[in-house]
Amino acid sequence: GTGFKPGCKSKVPAGSGLTELALEIDRPELYQAYLGSSLTEFSQKYAGKCIGICGNIILEHRVPDHLYIGNQFCHLLFPKEDVLFALMDKAWADGLAVTLSFSYLREFMLKPIQQLLETLNFWCQKHQTTVEIVVNDWAMAEMLKGKSLLVPALGILLNKRRKDPRLHYKTGTMEQIGADADKYLSENNLNADFYREYLKKEYGIVRYEWESCGYDMTLPPGKNSLHLPFYQTNTSQYCTLYAKCMTGERGKQKLAEECPKFCKDYAFLYPDHLIMIGRYNSLFALDSRIFEDGSGSGTGTEIGTKIKTEKILKEWKKAGVDRLVVNLLDSGVKR
């Protein structure tokens, strides 16, 4: 075959038109949670910790069709090889499609990653399937050439656009002087036909990873995955959280090749009006538009919640989204 068969376990919310729901597991505690639970139990627990309508989407869908494994922003949070293949084997048994999320690549990572890709290609041959690879470094895109069973997708770090929780202040100022803020924010380089053709011809990339980042985007033709409710604003290979925990000063940063995973228990907290959090080596903000009542409180009647869920799903489908990827970022951390 050419892909996983999702089977009949899942159910797309009525009227949404969306074909796929994916859950993102991007750190060790989530890897172990998935390995230690049935798919139904894991999906219910994941939904229970989600913010806003994200939990409702998962519960209506019942179980996901797709699993994102790995971290697009920190290379140290990608699972060790034995854990990785245990996760993939379980996903295969659960009837889930798999996408592996890779971050940037440092020089010392090139040879191990190349060897891992060969092993992944063999796994795909054995299971007669394909696996998607989220590409966040052009070296990864080059290494995937010729590996038809490993299908590249353009990652968040390469799919660049303006993302900042303070943008509504700036756009408000632009509107006061008569400028069309939406015109400058809604599109990026993927809206250029020649660039998409280049990605397809040169690297075989036809799927793009996006984030719901506080304003409406004009998505291009093609396959578009939308990550929500959190979106990344900044990433550094020199982790500020690691520096703070090791030295007491966030400015004393250096590349960490090994890490005790401080981000399991700690995160940076920012002023409430920004709705931001500093998690591992990145900053993330929350797109509060996905809340039931639009206020960020997560309140609302059951009927009202269902109406908003169906409405926003239809809007995303109309915009060109064919896969929702729910991420679980702020859970069980100390600030």
Secondary structure as GFF3:
##gff-version 3
##sequence-region A 1 335
A	DSSP	beta_strand	20	25	.	.	.	ID=ss1
A	DSSP	alpha_helix	28	35	.	.	.	ID=ss2
A	DSSP	alpha_helix	39	49	.	.	.	ID=ss3
A	DSSP	alpha_helix	53	61	.	.	.	ID=ss4
A	DSSP	beta_strand	66	70	.	.	.	ID=ss5
A	DSSP	three_ten_helix	75	77	.	.	.	ID=ss6
A	DSSP	alpha_helix	81	93	.	.	.	ID=ss7
A	DSSP	beta_strand	97	101	.	.	.	ID=ss8
A	DSSP	three_ten_helix	107	109	.	.	.	ID=ss9
A	DSSP	alpha_helix	110	127	.	.	.	ID=ss10
A	DSSP	beta_strand	131	135	.	.	.	ID=ss11
A	DSSP	alpha_helix	138	143	.	.	.	ID=ss12
A	DSSP	beta_strand	150	154	.	.	.	ID=ss13
A	DSSP	alpha_helix	167	176	.	.	.	ID=ss14
A	DSSP	alpha_helix	181	185	.	.	.	ID=ss15
A	DSSP	three_ten_helix	189	191	.	.	.	ID=ss16
A	DSSP	alpha_helix	193	203	.	.	.	ID=ss17
A	DSSP	beta_strand	207	211	.	.	.	ID=ss18
A	DSSP	beta_strand	223	228	.	.	.	ID=ss19
A	DSSP	beta_strand	230	235	.	.	.	ID=ss20
A	DSSP	alpha_helix	240	247	.	.	.	ID=ss21
A	DSSP	three_ten_helix	262	264	.	.	.	ID=ss22
A	DSSP	beta_strand	268	269	.	.	.	ID=ss23
A	DSSP	three_ten_helix	272	274	.	.	.	ID=ss24
A	DSSP	beta_strand	276	279	.	.	.	ID=ss25
A	DSSP	beta_strand	282	286	.	.	.	ID=ss26
A	DSSP	three_ten_helix	288	290	.	.	.	ID=ss27
A	DSSP	alpha_helix	302	319	.	.	.	ID=ss28
A	DSSP	beta_strand	321	327	.	.	.	ID=ss29
###
